[in-house]
Amino acid sequence: MLADRYPDERKAIARLFRLVRAIFDELRHLKVEPRWHELPMLLLRCRHLLGSADLTFRELVERCGIRHPELIDIFDVFAAFSGLPAR
């Protein structure tokens, strides 16, 4: 629906959803307290999660190339409902 409404942002929207999906999939590999020998594998398995750990959701949206102000506002509202600080 978003890609239909914002066709110029279609690739960026797809990029964002792929990245969010990859981060979500990587969460299952995390443990609260991994053992030292598990750390190298976590670095390999959780590269998207670790690569975006210091970003806000808004920065993640912008990093994916989304520029349309209305679409950014939509993702800001999503972040707020998800309990994520948008900024």
Gaussian input, Z-matrix of N, CA and C with variables (Angstrom, degrees):
# hf/3-21g

backbone

0 1
 N
 C     1     B1
 C     2     B2     1     A1
 N     3     B3     2     A2     1     D1
 C     4     B4     3     A3     2     D2
 C     5     B5     4     A4     3     D3
 N     6     B6     5     A5     4     D4
 C     7     B7     6     A6     5     D5
 C     8     B8     7     A7     6     D6
 N     9     B9     8     A8     7     D7
 C    10    B10     9     A9     8     D8
 C    11    B11    10    A10     9     D9
 N    12    B12    11    A11    10    D10
 C    13    B13    12    A12    11    D11
 C    14    B14    13    A13    12    D12
 N    15    B15    14    A14    13    D13
 C    16    B16    15    A15    14    D14
 C    17    B17    16    A16    15    D15
 N    18    B18    17    A17    16    D16
 C    19    B19    18    A18    17    D17
 C    20    B20    19    A19    18    D18
 N    21    B21    20    A20    19    D19
 C    22    B22    21    A21    20    D20
 C    23    B23    22    A22    21    D21
 N    24    B24    23    A23    22    D22
 C    25    B25    24    A24    23    D23
 C    26    B26    25    A25    24    D24
 N    27    B27    26    A26    25    D25
 C    28    B28    27    A27    26    D26
 C    29    B29    28    A28    27    D27
 N    30    B30    29    A29    28    D28
 C    31    B31    30    A30    29    D29
 C    32    B32    31    A31    30    D30
 N    33    B33    32    A32    31    D31
 C    34    B34    33    A33    32    D32
 C    35    B35    34    A34    33    D33
 N    36    B36    35    A35    34    D34
 C    37    B37    36    A36    35    D35
 C    38    B38    37    A37    36    D36
 N    39    B39    38    A38    37    D37
 C    40    B40    39    A39    38    D38
 C    41    B41    40    A40    39    D39
 N    42    B42    41    A41    40    D40
 C    43    B43    42    A42    41    D41
 C    44    B44    43    A43    42    D42
 N    45    B45    44    A44    43    D43
 C    46    B46    45    A45    44    D44
 C    47    B47    46    A46    45    D45
 N    48    B48    47    A47    46    D46
 C    49    B49    48    A48    47    D47
 C    50    B50    49    A49    48    D48
 N    51    B51    50    A50    49    D49
 C    52    B52    51    A51    50    D50
 C    53    B53    52    A52    51    D51
 N    54    B54    53    A53    52    D52
 C    55    B55    54    A54    53    D53
 C    56    B56    55    A55    54    D54
 N    57    B57    56    A56    55    D55
 C    58    B58    57    A57    56    D56
 C    59    B59    58    A58    57    D57
 N    60    B60    59    A59    58    D58
 C    61    B61    60    A60    59    D59
 C    62    B62    61    A61    60    D60
 N    63    B63    62    A62    61    D61
 C    64    B64    63    A63    62    D62
 C    65    B65    64    A64    63    D63
 N    66    B66    65    A65    64    D64
 C    67    B67    66    A66    65    D65
 C    68    B68    67    A67    66    D66
 N    69    B69    68    A68    67    D67
 C    70    B70    69    A69    68    D68
 C    71    B71    70    A70    69    D69
 N    72    B72    71    A71    70    D70
 C    73    B73    72    A72    71    D71
 C    74    B74    73    A73    72    D72
 N    75    B75    74    A74    73    D73
 C    76    B76    75    A75    74    D74
 C    77    B77    76    A76    75    D75
 N    78    B78    77    A77    76    D76
 C    79    B79    78    A78    77    D77
 C    80    B80    79    A79    78    D78
 N    81    B81    80    A80    79    D79
 C    82    B82    81    A81    80    D80
 C    83    B83    82    A82    81    D81
 N    84    B84    83    A83    82    D82
 C    85    B85    84    A84    83    D83
 C    86    B86    85    A85    84    D84
 N    87    B87    86    A86    85    D85
 C    88    B88    87    A87    86    D86
 C    89    B89    88    A88    87    D87
 N    90    B90    89    A89    88    D88
 C    91    B91    90    A90    89    D89
 C    92    B92    91    A91    90    D90
 N    93    B93    92    A92    91    D91
 C    94    B94    93    A93    92    D92
 C    95    B95    94    A94    93    D93
 N    96    B96    95    A95    94    D94
 C    97    B97    96    A96    95    D95
 C    98    B98    97    A97    96    D96
 N    99    B99    98    A98    97    D97
 C   100   B100    99    A99    98    D98
 C   101   B101   100   A100    99    D99
 N   102   B102   101   A101   100   D100
 C   103   B103   102   A102   101   D101
 C   104   B104   103   A103   102   D102
 N   105   B105   104   A104   103   D103
 C   106   B106   105   A105   104   D104
 C   107   B107   106   A106   105   D105
 N   108   B108   107   A107   106   D106
 C   109   B109   108   A108   107   D107
 C   110   B110   109   A109   108   D108
 N   111   B111   110   A110   109   D109
 C   112   B112   111   A111   110   D110
 C   113   B113   112   A112   111   D111
 N   114   B114   113   A113   112   D112
 C   115   B115   114   A114   113   D113
 C   116   B116   115   A115   114   D114
 N   117   B117   116   A116   115   D115
 C   118   B118   117   A117   116   D116
 C   119   B119   118   A118   117   D117
 N   120   B120   119   A119   118   D118
 C   121   B121   120   A120   119   D119
 C   122   B122   121   A121   120   D120
 N   123   B123   122   A122   121   D121
 C   124   B124   123   A123   122   D122
 C   125   B125   124   A124   123   D123
 N   126   B126   125   A125   124   D124
 C   127   B127   126   A126   125   D125
 C   128   B128   127   A127   126   D126
 N   129   B129   128   A128   127   D127
 C   130   B130   129   A129   128   D128
 C   131   B131   130   A130   129   D129
 N   132   B132   131   A131   130   D130
 C   133   B133   132   A132   131   D131
 C   134   B134   133   A133   132   D132
 N   135   B135   134   A134   133   D133
 C   136   B136   135   A135   134   D134
 C   137   B137   136   A136   135   D135
 N   138   B138   137   A137   136   D136
 C   139   B139   138   A138   137   D137
 C   140   B140   139   A139   138   D138
 N   141   B141   140   A140   139   D139
 C   142   B142   141   A141   140   D140
 C   143   B143   142   A142   141   D141
 N   144   B144   143   A143   142   D142
 C   145   B145   144   A144   143   D143
 C   146   B146   145   A145   144   D144
 N   147   B147   146   A146   145   D145
 C   148   B148   147   A147   146   D146
 C   149   B149   148   A148   147   D147
 N   150   B150   149   A149   148   D148
 C   151   B151   150   A150   149   D149
 C   152   B152   151   A151   150   D150
 N   153   B153   152   A152   151   D151
 C   154   B154   153   A153   152   D152
 C   155   B155   154   A154   153   D153
 N   156   B156   155   A155   154   D154
 C   157   B157   156   A156   155   D155
 C   158   B158   157   A157   156   D156
 N   159   B159   158   A158   157   D157
 C   160   B160   159   A159   158   D158
 C   161   B161   160   A160   159   D159
 N   162   B162   161   A161   160   D160
 C   163   B163   162   A162   161   D161
 C   164   B164   163   A163   162   D162
 N   165   B165   164   A164   163   D163
 C   166   B166   165   A165   164   D164
 C   167   B167   166   A166   165   D165
 N   168   B168   167   A167   166   D166
 C   169   B169   168   A168   167   D167
 C   170   B170   169   A169   168   D168
 N   171   B171   170   A170   169   D169
 C   172   B172   171   A171   170   D170
 C   173   B173   172   A172   171   D171
 N   174   B174   173   A173   172   D172
 C   175   B175   174   A174   173   D173
 C   176   B176   175   A175   174   D174
 N   177   B177   176   A176   175   D175
 C   178   B178   177   A177   176   D176
 C   179   B179   178   A178   177   D177
 N   180   B180   179   A179   178   D178
 C   181   B181   180   A180   179   D179
 C   182   B182   181   A181   180   D180
 N   183   B183   182   A182   181   D181
 C   184   B184   183   A183   182   D182
 C   185   B185   184   A184   183   D183
 N   186   B186   185   A185   184   D184
 C   187   B187   186   A186   185   D185
 C   188   B188   187   A187   186   D186
 N   189   B189   188   A188   187   D187
 C   190   B190   189   A189   188   D188
 C   191   B191   190   A190   189   D189
 N   192   B192   191   A191   190   D190
 C   193   B193   192   A192   191   D191
 C   194   B194   193   A193   192   D192
 N   195   B195   194   A194   193   D193
 C   196   B196   195   A195   194   D194
 C   197   B197   196   A196   195   D195
 N   198   B198   197   A197   196   D196
 C   199   B199   198   A198   197   D197
 C   200   B200   199   A199   198   D198
 N   201   B201   200   A200   199   D199
 C   202   B202   201   A201   200   D200
 C   203   B203   202   A202   201   D201
 N   204   B204   203   A203   202   D202
 C   205   B205   204   A204   203   D203
 C   206   B206   205   A205   204   D204
 N   207   B207   206   A206   205   D205
 C   208   B208   207   A207   206   D206
 C   209   B209   208   A208   207   D207
 N   210   B210   209   A209   208   D208
 C   211   B211   210   A210   209   D209
 C   212   B212   211   A211   210   D210
 N   213   B213   212   A212   211   D211
 C   214   B214   213   A213   212   D212
 C   215   B215   214   A214   213   D213
 N   216   B216   215   A215   214   D214
 C   217   B217   216   A216   215   D215
 C   218   B218   217   A217   216   D216
 N   219   B219   218   A218   217   D217
 C   220   B220   219   A219   218   D218
 C   221   B221   220   A220   219   D219
 N   222   B222   221   A221   220   D220
 C   223   B223   222   A222   221   D221
 C   224   B224   223   A223   222   D222
 N   225   B225   224   A224   223   D223
 C   226   B226   225   A225   224   D224
 C   227   B227   226   A226   225   D225
 N   228   B228   227   A227   226   D226
 C   229   B229   228   A228   227   D227
 C   230   B230   229   A229   228   D228
 N   231   B231   230   A230   229   D229
 C   232   B232   231   A231   230   D230
 C   233   B233   232   A232   231   D231
 N   234   B234   233   A233   232   D232
 C   235   B235   234   A234   233   D233
 C   236   B236   235   A235   234   D234
 N   237   B237   236   A236   235   D235
 C   238   B238   237   A237   236   D236
 C   239   B239   238   A238   237   D237
 N   240   B240   239   A239   238   D238
 C   241   B241   240   A240   239   D239
 C   242   B242   241   A241   240   D240
 N   243   B243   242   A242   241   D241
 C   244   B244   243   A243   242   D242
 C   245   B245   244   A244   243   D243
 N   246   B246   245   A245   244   D244
 C   247   B247   246   A246   245   D245
 C   248   B248   247   A247   246   D246
 N   249   B249   248   A248   247   D247
 C   250   B250   249   A249   248   D248
 C   251   B251   250   A250   249   D249
 N   252   B252   251   A251   250   D250
 C   253   B253   252   A252   251   D251
 C   254   B254   253   A253   252   D252
 N   255   B255   254   A254   253   D253
 C   256   B256   255   A255   254   D254
 C   257   B257   256   A256   255   D255
 N   258   B258   257   A257   256   D256
 C   259   B259   258   A258   257   D257
 C   260   B260   259   A259   258   D258

   B1=1.4369
   B2=1.5427
   B3=1.3243
   B4=1.4652
   B5=1.5245
   B6=1.3187
   B7=1.4660
   B8=1.5262
   B9=1.3265
   B10=1.4678
   B11=1.5240
   B12=1.3291
   B13=1.4618
   B14=1.5353
   B15=1.3282
   B16=1.4678
   B17=1.5299
   B18=1.3239
   B19=1.4684
   B20=1.5257
   B21=1.3276
   B22=1.4624
   B23=1.5246
   B24=1.3182
   B25=1.4657
   B26=1.5300
   B27=1.3217
   B28=1.4674
   B29=1.5304
   B30=1.3066
   B31=1.4790
   B32=1.5239
   B33=1.3215
   B34=1.4630
   B35=1.5293
   B36=1.3311
   B37=1.4637
   B38=1.5273
   B39=1.3223
   B40=1.4618
   B41=1.5306
   B42=1.3270
   B43=1.4673
   B44=1.5272
   B45=1.3270
   B46=1.4604
   B47=1.5224
   B48=1.3333
   B49=1.4613
   B50=1.5272
   B51=1.3333
   B52=1.4729
   B53=1.5205
   B54=1.3257
   B55=1.4567
   B56=1.5256
   B57=1.3161
   B58=1.4690
   B59=1.5237
   B60=1.3226
   B61=1.4722
   B62=1.5302
   B63=1.3167
   B64=1.4620
   B65=1.5297
   B66=1.3238
   B67=1.4661
   B68=1.5231
   B69=1.3250
   B70=1.4616
   B71=1.5323
   B72=1.3228
   B73=1.4649
   B74=1.5258
   B75=1.3178
   B76=1.4619
   B77=1.5225
   B78=1.2986
   B79=1.4667
   B80=1.5238
   B81=1.3191
   B82=1.4651
   B83=1.5211
   B84=1.3200
   B85=1.4605
   B86=1.5295
   B87=1.3156
   B88=1.4575
   B89=1.5148
   B90=1.3133
   B91=1.4529
   B92=1.5181
   B93=1.3070
   B94=1.4586
   B95=1.5282
   B96=1.3097
   B97=1.4669
   B98=1.5221
   B99=1.3253
   B100=1.4657
   B101=1.5298
   B102=1.3070
   B103=1.4641
   B104=1.5193
   B105=1.3127
   B106=1.4618
   B107=1.5227
   B108=1.3310
   B109=1.4640
   B110=1.5331
   B111=1.3266
   B112=1.4618
   B113=1.5283
   B114=1.3137
   B115=1.4683
   B116=1.5293
   B117=1.3372
   B118=1.4820
   B119=1.5283
   B120=1.3274
   B121=1.4603
   B122=1.5304
   B123=1.3273
   B124=1.4655
   B125=1.5222
   B126=1.3147
   B127=1.4653
   B128=1.5256
   B129=1.3066
   B130=1.4622
   B131=1.5230
   B132=1.3153
   B133=1.4585
   B134=1.5283
   B135=1.2989
   B136=1.4743
   B137=1.5218
   B138=1.3000
   B139=1.4736
   B140=1.5264
   B141=1.3400
   B142=1.4698
   B143=1.5261
   B144=1.3171
   B145=1.4644
   B146=1.5273
   B147=1.3203
   B148=1.4678
   B149=1.5254
   B150=1.3146
   B151=1.4611
   B152=1.5140
   B153=1.3219
   B154=1.4624
   B155=1.5256
   B156=1.3103
   B157=1.4658
   B158=1.5240
   B159=1.3063
   B160=1.4654
   B161=1.5298
   B162=1.3267
   B163=1.4613
   B164=1.5242
   B165=1.3042
   B166=1.4614
   B167=1.5223
   B168=1.3132
   B169=1.4645
   B170=1.5243
   B171=1.3021
   B172=1.4762
   B173=1.5280
   B174=1.3149
   B175=1.4688
   B176=1.5312
   B177=1.3211
   B178=1.4609
   B179=1.5290
   B180=1.3245
   B181=1.4698
   B182=1.5297
   B183=1.3048
   B184=1.4643
   B185=1.5308
   B186=1.3233
   B187=1.4643
   B188=1.5278
   B189=1.3124
   B190=1.4679
   B191=1.5226
   B192=1.3192
   B193=1.4606
   B194=1.5075
   B195=1.3140
   B196=1.4600
   B197=1.5180
   B198=1.3379
   B199=1.4652
   B200=1.5348
   B201=1.3041
   B202=1.4648
   B203=1.5336
   B204=1.3411
   B205=1.4722
   B206=1.5368
   B207=1.3236
   B208=1.4659
   B209=1.5381
   B210=1.3083
   B211=1.4551
   B212=1.5328
   B213=1.3075
   B214=1.4698
   B215=1.5265
   B216=1.3215
   B217=1.4707
   B218=1.5305
   B219=1.3225
   B220=1.4709
   B221=1.5250
   B222=1.3135
   B223=1.4664
   B224=1.5245
   B225=1.3277
   B226=1.4717
   B227=1.5218
   B228=1.3257
   B229=1.4679
   B230=1.5203
   B231=1.3288
   B232=1.4624
   B233=1.5265
   B234=1.3075
   B235=1.4631
   B236=1.5224
   B237=1.3188
   B238=1.4669
   B239=1.5250
   B240=1.3308
   B241=1.4650
   B242=1.5272
   B243=1.3220
   B244=1.4653
   B245=1.5226
   B246=1.3092
   B247=1.4587
   B248=1.5125
   B249=1.3346
   B250=1.4568
   B251=1.5201
   B252=1.3154
   B253=1.4596
   B254=1.5360
   B255=1.2928
   B256=1.4696
   B257=1.5199
   B258=1.2922
   B259=1.4752
   B260=1.4907
   A1=109.94
   A2=115.89
   A3=118.57
   A4=111.10
   A5=116.81
   A6=120.33
   A7=110.86
   A8=117.05
   A9=119.88
   A10=111.36
   A11=116.14
   A12=119.72
   A13=112.17
   A14=116.04
   A15=121.52
   A16=108.77
   A17=118.70
   A18=121.11
   A19=113.91
   A20=117.88
   A21=120.03
   A22=111.83
   A23=116.75
   A24=122.01
   A25=112.03
   A26=117.74
   A27=122.54
   A28=112.39
   A29=117.76
   A30=120.78
   A31=111.47
   A32=116.46
   A33=119.99
   A34=111.29
   A35=116.65
   A36=120.65
   A37=109.50
   A38=117.00
   A39=121.00
   A40=110.50
   A41=116.92
   A42=121.60
   A43=110.48
   A44=116.89
   A45=120.79
   A46=110.98
   A47=117.31
   A48=119.96
   A49=111.91
   A50=117.64
   A51=119.68
   A52=110.72
   A53=116.31
   A54=120.23
   A55=111.62
   A56=117.22
   A57=120.76
   A58=109.80
   A59=117.64
   A60=120.91
   A61=110.48
   A62=117.20
   A63=120.94
   A64=110.45
   A65=116.86
   A66=120.84
   A67=109.72
   A68=117.30
   A69=121.15
   A70=110.56
   A71=117.63
   A72=121.07
   A73=112.04
   A74=117.26
   A75=121.07
   A76=112.44
   A77=117.67
   A78=120.63
   A79=112.34
   A80=117.38
   A81=119.11
   A82=112.87
   A83=117.52
   A84=120.81
   A85=112.60
   A86=116.69
   A87=119.38
   A88=111.58
   A89=114.47
   A90=121.61
   A91=106.79
   A92=115.73
   A93=119.26
   A94=110.35
   A95=115.68
   A96=120.16
   A97=109.55
   A98=117.17
   A99=118.31
   A100=111.05
   A101=115.27
   A102=120.65
   A103=108.38
   A104=117.15
   A105=121.15
   A106=111.82
   A107=118.13
   A108=120.33
   A109=112.14
   A110=118.21
   A111=121.78
   A112=112.87
   A113=116.84
   A114=120.91
   A115=114.12
   A116=119.48
   A117=117.16
   A118=113.05
   A119=117.25
   A120=119.49
   A121=110.95
   A122=116.80
   A123=119.68
   A124=111.05
   A125=116.55
   A126=120.01
   A127=111.18
   A128=116.64
   A129=120.40
   A130=111.97
   A131=117.19
   A132=121.31
   A133=113.26
   A134=117.83
   A135=121.05
   A136=112.10
   A137=117.13
   A138=119.60
   A139=112.93
   A140=118.68
   A141=120.35
   A142=110.71
   A143=114.72
   A144=120.27
   A145=110.60
   A146=116.12
   A147=119.92
   A148=111.79
   A149=116.55
   A150=120.36
   A151=114.14
   A152=116.49
   A153=119.49
   A154=112.65
   A155=117.23
   A156=121.33
   A157=113.11
   A158=117.66
   A159=120.12
   A160=112.78
   A161=117.53
   A162=121.32
   A163=111.07
   A164=115.80
   A165=119.49
   A166=107.38
   A167=117.07
   A168=119.27
   A169=110.27
   A170=116.57
   A171=120.68
   A172=110.69
   A173=116.37
   A174=120.16
   A175=110.76
   A176=116.47
   A177=120.66
   A178=110.43
   A179=116.21
   A180=121.47
   A181=109.93
   A182=116.85
   A183=120.69
   A184=111.74
   A185=117.04
   A186=120.51
   A187=110.98
   A188=116.61
   A189=120.75
   A190=111.67
   A191=117.43
   A192=121.08
   A193=115.34
   A194=117.80
   A195=120.05
   A196=108.67
   A197=115.84
   A198=120.92
   A199=113.72
   A200=117.87
   A201=120.51
   A202=108.85
   A203=118.47
   A204=121.65
   A205=114.15
   A206=117.12
   A207=119.76
   A208=110.90
   A209=116.60
   A210=120.84
   A211=110.99
   A212=116.81
   A213=120.82
   A214=109.58
   A215=117.33
   A216=120.34
   A217=111.37
   A218=116.80
   A219=120.08
   A220=109.74
   A221=117.35
   A222=119.96
   A223=111.57
   A224=117.96
   A225=120.33
   A226=110.57
   A227=116.97
   A228=120.61
   A229=110.02
   A230=117.07
   A231=120.60
   A232=110.28
   A233=117.03
   A234=120.79
   A235=110.53
   A236=116.88
   A237=120.23
   A238=111.13
   A239=117.35
   A240=120.47
   A241=111.71
   A242=116.57
   A243=120.66
   A244=111.94
   A245=116.61
   A246=119.97
   A247=113.45
   A248=116.86
   A249=121.33
   A250=109.00
   A251=117.37
   A252=117.45
   A253=109.23
   A254=117.17
   A255=120.78
   A256=111.20
   A257=116.52
   A258=119.31
   A259=108.12
   D1=-43.57
   D2=179.33
   D3=-64.77
   D4=-40.31
   D5=179.79
   D6=-64.93
   D7=-34.73
   D8=177.38
   D9=-70.05
   D10=-37.29
   D11=-178.26
   D12=-77.02
   D13=-31.26
   D14=-179.04
   D15=-125.17
   D16=71.59
   D17=-174.83
   D18=-61.03
   D19=-29.41
   D20=178.35
   D21=-69.47
   D22=-18.59
   D23=-178.49
   D24=-102.61
   D25=7.13
   D26=-173.99
   D27=-52.25
   D28=-49.38
   D29=-178.47
   D30=-65.83
   D31=-40.91
   D32=-179.67
   D33=-66.77
   D34=-38.52
   D35=177.84
   D36=-63.85
   D37=-46.15
   D38=178.67
   D39=-61.03
   D40=-40.21
   D41=178.30
   D42=-61.99
   D43=-44.52
   D44=179.52
   D45=-62.09
   D46=-46.77
   D47=-178.43
   D48=-66.44
   D49=-36.28
   D50=175.46
   D51=-63.79
   D52=-42.37
   D53=-179.40
   D54=-66.51
   D55=-45.35
   D56=178.90
   D57=-62.17
   D58=-39.78
   D59=178.01
   D60=-64.21
   D61=-42.66
   D62=179.50
   D63=-63.22
   D64=-42.17
   D65=178.13
   D66=-62.56
   D67=-45.40
   D68=179.53
   D69=-60.76
   D70=-43.95
   D71=178.84
   D72=-63.31
   D73=-33.48
   D74=-179.40
   D75=-72.95
   D76=-22.90
   D77=-178.88
   D78=-59.40
   D79=-29.55
   D80=-178.06
   D81=-69.74
   D82=-14.52
   D83=178.88
   D84=-88.18
   D85=-10.72
   D86=-175.96
   D87=-82.76
   D88=147.02
   D89=173.51
   D90=-125.43
   D91=156.99
   D92=-179.84
   D93=-63.15
   D94=-45.36
   D95=-179.95
   D96=-132.99
   D97=85.37
   D98=179.86
   D99=-68.30
   D100=150.22
   D101=174.91
   D102=-75.16
   D103=157.82
   D104=-175.26
   D105=-58.39
   D106=-36.46
   D107=-178.32
   D108=-75.08
   D109=-11.00
   D110=177.46
   D111=-88.78
   D112=-15.71
   D113=-175.72
   D114=-60.74
   D115=-45.99
   D116=179.65
   D117=-59.31
   D118=-38.24
   D119=179.73
   D120=-68.88
   D121=-34.70
   D122=176.58
   D123=-63.62
   D124=-38.42
   D125=178.26
   D126=-61.80
   D127=-35.48
   D128=178.97
   D129=-78.62
   D130=-41.55
   D131=-175.38
   D132=-78.32
   D133=-23.06
   D134=-173.21
   D135=-118.35
   D136=37.20
   D137=-174.99
   D138=-65.78
   D139=-35.94
   D140=178.19
   D141=-69.11
   D142=-42.62
   D143=-179.85
   D144=-63.37
   D145=-47.24
   D146=-179.97
   D147=-68.20
   D148=-33.84
   D149=-179.94
   D150=-71.31
   D151=-18.34
   D152=-179.82
   D153=-116.99
   D154=8.43
   D155=-174.21
   D156=-61.89
   D157=-31.17
   D158=-177.40
   D159=-94.75
   D160=7.61
   D161=-178.91
   D162=-98.42
   D163=147.05
   D164=167.55
   D165=-79.30
   D166=166.95
   D167=178.44
   D168=-62.57
   D169=-36.80
   D170=178.58
   D171=-61.85
   D172=-42.65
   D173=178.27
   D174=-65.62
   D175=-36.08
   D176=176.96
   D177=-63.85
   D178=-43.80
   D179=177.15
   D180=-59.71
   D181=-46.90
   D182=-178.81
   D183=-68.42
   D184=-35.48
   D185=178.73
   D186=-64.32
   D187=-30.67
   D188=178.39
   D189=-76.45
   D190=-6.55
   D191=174.52
   D192=98.70
   D193=9.57
   D194=178.97
   D195=-76.83
   D196=125.70
   D197=-175.01
   D198=-122.97
   D199=-18.50
   D200=-175.72
   D201=-67.50
   D202=121.54
   D203=-175.90
   D204=-56.87
   D205=-38.80
   D206=-179.82
   D207=-67.24
   D208=-39.67
   D209=178.53
   D210=-67.60
   D211=-39.14
   D212=175.19
   D213=-60.92
   D214=-41.40
   D215=177.36
   D216=-62.02
   D217=-39.20
   D218=178.33
   D219=-61.10
   D220=-44.77
   D221=179.47
   D222=-70.02
   D223=-30.12
   D224=174.04
   D225=-63.03
   D226=-42.35
   D227=177.97
   D228=-65.05
   D229=-42.41
   D230=176.49
   D231=-57.73
   D232=-44.97
   D233=-179.32
   D234=-61.64
   D235=-41.25
   D236=-179.85
   D237=-64.18
   D238=-43.36
   D239=178.47
   D240=-68.47
   D241=-23.02
   D242=179.70
   D243=-86.84
   D244=-3.55
   D245=-178.36
   D246=81.71
   D247=15.75
   D248=178.59
   D249=-100.18
   D250=136.69
   D251=172.43
   D252=-70.95
   D253=121.39
   D254=-176.85
   D255=-64.93
   D256=-34.05
   D257=-179.49
   D258=-110.03

